Amino acid sequence: MNQEQEVTDKSRAIALWEVMLRDDVALLDHPGAHHKALLTQAHALHRAQVIDRDDLSDLLEQADGALAYAVEELLDRHSGE
């Protein structure tokens, strides 16, 4: 596989992961399961050598941020804010 194809595959894989990240309905309906799915997919991309460890770190950080957002949003909803 040439370098241009690797970049395209990596970009596509990250873009698909980001679609899953932005699925607010799934995130807010099942925050724990959604977070786990994001982590699982990120680690699978890393194991398949589609992304490097820096990319993995970025994806894991974004997944954690999404979980924090979901928890805050759900707490706000339950407190009436």
C-alpha positions as CSV (number, residue, x, y, z in Angstrom):
1,M,0.0,0.0,0.0
2,N,1.4,3.4,-0.9
3,Q,1.6,6.4,1.4
4,E,-1.2,8.2,-0.3
5,Q,-3.5,5.3,0.1
6,E,-2.6,5.0,3.8
7,V,-3.4,8.6,4.4
8,T,-6.8,8.2,2.6
9,D,-7.6,5.1,4.6
10,K,-6.6,6.8,7.9
11,S,-8.6,9.9,7.0
12,R,-11.7,7.8,6.1
13,A,-11.4,5.7,9.3
14,I,-11.1,8.8,11.5
15,A,-14.0,10.4,9.7
16,L,-16.2,7.3,10.3
17,W,-15.1,7.3,14.0
18,E,-16.1,11.0,14.3
19,V,-19.5,10.2,12.9
20,M,-20.0,7.8,15.7
21,L,-18.6,10.4,18.1
22,R,-21.2,13.0,17.0
23,D,-24.2,10.7,17.5
24,D,-25.7,12.7,20.3
25,V,-28.8,10.5,20.4
26,A,-26.9,7.4,21.1
27,L,-24.5,9.2,23.5
28,L,-27.3,10.7,25.6
29,D,-29.5,7.5,25.5
30,H,-26.6,5.2,26.6
31,P,-23.5,7.2,27.5
32,G,-21.6,4.3,29.0
33,A,-22.2,2.0,26.1
34,H,-21.5,4.7,23.6
35,H,-18.2,5.6,25.3
36,K,-17.2,2.0,25.3
37,A,-18.0,1.6,21.6
38,L,-15.9,4.7,20.9
39,L,-13.0,3.3,22.9
40,T,-13.3,-0.1,21.3
41,Q,-13.3,1.3,17.8
42,A,-10.3,3.6,18.5
43,H,-8.3,0.7,19.8
44,A,-9.3,-1.5,16.9
45,L,-8.0,1.2,14.5
46,H,-4.7,1.3,16.4
47,R,-4.3,-2.5,16.5
48,A,-4.9,-2.6,12.7
49,Q,-2.2,0.1,12.4
50,V,-4.6,2.4,10.6
51,I,-3.8,5.1,13.2
52,D,-0.7,5.7,15.3
53,R,-0.5,6.2,19.1
54,D,-0.8,10.0,18.8
55,D,-4.1,9.6,16.9
56,L,-5.2,7.0,19.4
57,S,-4.6,9.4,22.2
58,D,-6.6,12.1,20.4
59,L,-9.5,9.8,19.8
60,L,-9.5,8.5,23.4
61,E,-9.5,12.1,24.7
62,Q,-12.4,13.0,22.4
63,A,-14.3,10.0,23.6
64,D,-13.7,10.9,27.3
65,G,-14.9,14.5,26.5
66,A,-18.1,13.2,24.9
67,L,-18.8,11.1,28.0
68,A,-18.2,14.1,30.3
69,Y,-20.5,16.1,28.1
70,A,-23.2,13.4,28.3
71,V,-23.0,13.2,32.1
72,E,-23.2,17.0,32.4
73,E,-26.2,17.2,30.0
74,L,-28.1,14.4,31.8
75,L,-27.4,15.9,35.2
76,D,-28.7,19.3,33.9
77,R,-31.8,17.6,32.5
78,H,-32.5,15.9,35.8
79,S,-32.0,19.0,37.9
80,G,-34.3,21.0,35.7
81,E,-31.7,23.4,34.2
